[in-house]
Amino acid sequence: MEFFKEFKEFAVKGNMMDMAIGIIIGASFNKVIDVLVKKVLLPPLSLMSDGINLQNRKMILREGVLDSSGNIVTQEVAIEYGALTEAFMDFLIIGLTIFLVVKGMNKLRNKSEDTKDKTVKTPKDIELLSNITQLMEEQNNLLKANAQSKV
């Protein structure tokens, strides 16, 4: 019974739910990036390179051998560097896209946390912390002024 209680506490925690949401969004984002790379970016690159399909590029180390009826006797041995090139392109595009999304989110967060910017409503907790900081600065200035007047 204790095991189920611990599992319930674990599963209901906010971190677990945040992680699940992140994984689901990540899987969907992966589909978007896959289409972006394969259907949007690679065709123009292939056109610029005289129709070369990167995924089919390989360096054959040993040719495959077929018998007279067309059955494979010996498998082809090849280094498929085209698939690796495509995976690197996927990685770079995913990295760039995530960087741009995070950069945009950070810009919005920084704008919302700027208490002097009146175009965006500042969250209540940030506003309260800003007020406390201002009050502490005023108090420090008063204490410095009192200390100097006594000297």
N, C-alpha and C positions, 0 to 999 in steps of 0.2 A: 504494500500500500504506500509506503514511503517513496518507493521508486516512481510511482505515478504522480505523486504530489510534487516531487522534484522536477519531473518532466513537464508537468503543467506550468510550474513557475518558470521553467526555461523557455517553453514555447510561447508563453503569453508576454514575456518581457519585450520591451520596445526594440531592443537590439535584434532579436530574432525576426521580428516582423520587418524591420528596416532591411535586414539582410535578404529576406525572402522577396521583398519588393525590388531590391536592387538586382537580384538574380533574374527575376522575370523581365524587368526592363532591359537588363543586359542582353538577354536572349533575343528580345525583340529588336534591340539596337543592332545586334549581330546580323540579323536578317536584312536590315536596312543597309548596313555597310556592305554586305555581300552583294546585294543588287547594285549598289552604287559602284562598286569596283568592277563587277563582271559585266554589267549592262550599260554603264554610263562612261566610266573612265577607260576601260580596256579597249572597247571598239575604236575610239579615235587613236589610241596608241598603236593598235594593230593596223589601222589605215595608214598612219604615218610610217610604219615599218613594213610597207608592202604586203599587208594582210597576214603577217606572222602571228599565229596563235601561240601566246607564251606558254599556255598550259601544256601544249603538245611538244614543246621543245625538250630534246633529250640528247645525250651523248651515248651512243651505242658502244658498249664494251665488247659484247659478243652477240652476233646475229642469231636469231632463232632459227632452228632447223625444222623443216616440214618434210613429212614423208610423201610418197607419190599420191596418196589420197587426200592430202592437205591437212592431216592431223599434226599437231605440234609434237616433235620428238624431243627437242631441247628448247627450253624457254629462252627468250631474249634477255640479256643482262644489259641494263642501261641506267645511267644516272639521269634522272628526270629533273634537270635544273629549272625547267619552265615552271613546274609546280612550286618550287622553292621561291622563284622570283615572284610569282603571284602571291604567295603567302607573305613575303616581305612587303609587297605593295599593300596588301590588306592591312598588315600591321601598321605601316606608316600612315595610311589613311585613317584607320581607327584611332591611332594616337593623336593625329592632327585634329580629327573631329572632336574627340574627348577634350583635348586641350582648349579648343575654341568654345565648347559648351561650358567648361569649367571657368574659363576666363570671363565669359558673358555672365555667368551666375555670380562670380566674385565681384564683378563690376556692379551688378544690381545690388548685391548684399552690401558692398561698401557704400553705395549711394543711399541705401535705406538706413544704414547705421550712422551716416553723417548727420549729426544733430543740427548743424548750421544750414543744411540744405532743406528749404521749406517746400520744395516741389514734391517731395516724397514724404509720406507720413512715417515718422520714426517710430519703431516698435516701443511699446511702453517701458519694457525693461531697460532698453538702451537709453531712453529719455531720462528715466529715474537715475541710472548710473551717471549720466552726464550732469544732472543736477547735483548729485552728491559730490562729484568731482569739483564742480564750480564752488559749492559751499565750502569744501575743504581748502581750496585755494584761497578763498576770501578769508577763512579763519586763519590760515598760515600767514597771510599778509597782515592781518590785525595783530597777531602775536609778535611778528617781526617788528611792527611799528611800535608796539608797547615796549618791547625789549630795548629798542633803540632810544626811546624817549626816557627810559630809566637810566641810561648810561650817561 
